[in-house]
């Protein structure tokens, strides 16, 4: 039995417009200036707390400001999860094909759990994911490998049966820390050059290429 574990933001879904809108809503709620969407691309990948910390102006990155922003961010984002979010080209077809071939599927994200589950259910209702895991209280975030290890335990597979698919430096480090094969996708939030620097096992420019890697 083989399993493909996918990152969510920047890998399965292009979520940056809605993430940026929520971050800017939170910044404005505290009287801070907005950030361009292009800036926010570099802020995501390590969870909401890091996103908000990076969005705050230098000199204002305090725990108090971050905590105040979190409430505004979550309220807005929960109400606008998929206003502008889209599935990347070919991803739905890839998941359907893998599922038809008997490959187990899972999601491992640093997005908070409730949003991760809602987005996956909304955009991929026909896919029977073994696990859909996001950031949860008391669990370390990626690149800690715990989330991958948890999925492998649930699937009952060895490391050799795993392909981890992601778009960021965090994903490359997560796979390395877990000791599993990794495919870097170039359509997400990080450059091909950055991804290549981590020497992934595979690099995919289109979703269909991943079929040959499993």
Buried (B, 14 or more C-beta within 10 A) or exposed (E): EBBBBBBBBBBBBBBBBBBBBBBBBBBEBBEBEBBEBEEBBEBBBBBBBBBBBBBBEEEBEEEEBBEBBBEBBBBBBEEBBEEBBEBBEBBBEBBEBBBEEEBBBBBBBBBBBBBBBBBBEEBBEEBEBBBBBBBEEEEEBBBBBBBBBBBBEBBEBEEEBBBBBBBBBBBBBBBBBBEBBBBBBBBBBBEEEEBEEBEBEBBBEBBBBBBEBB
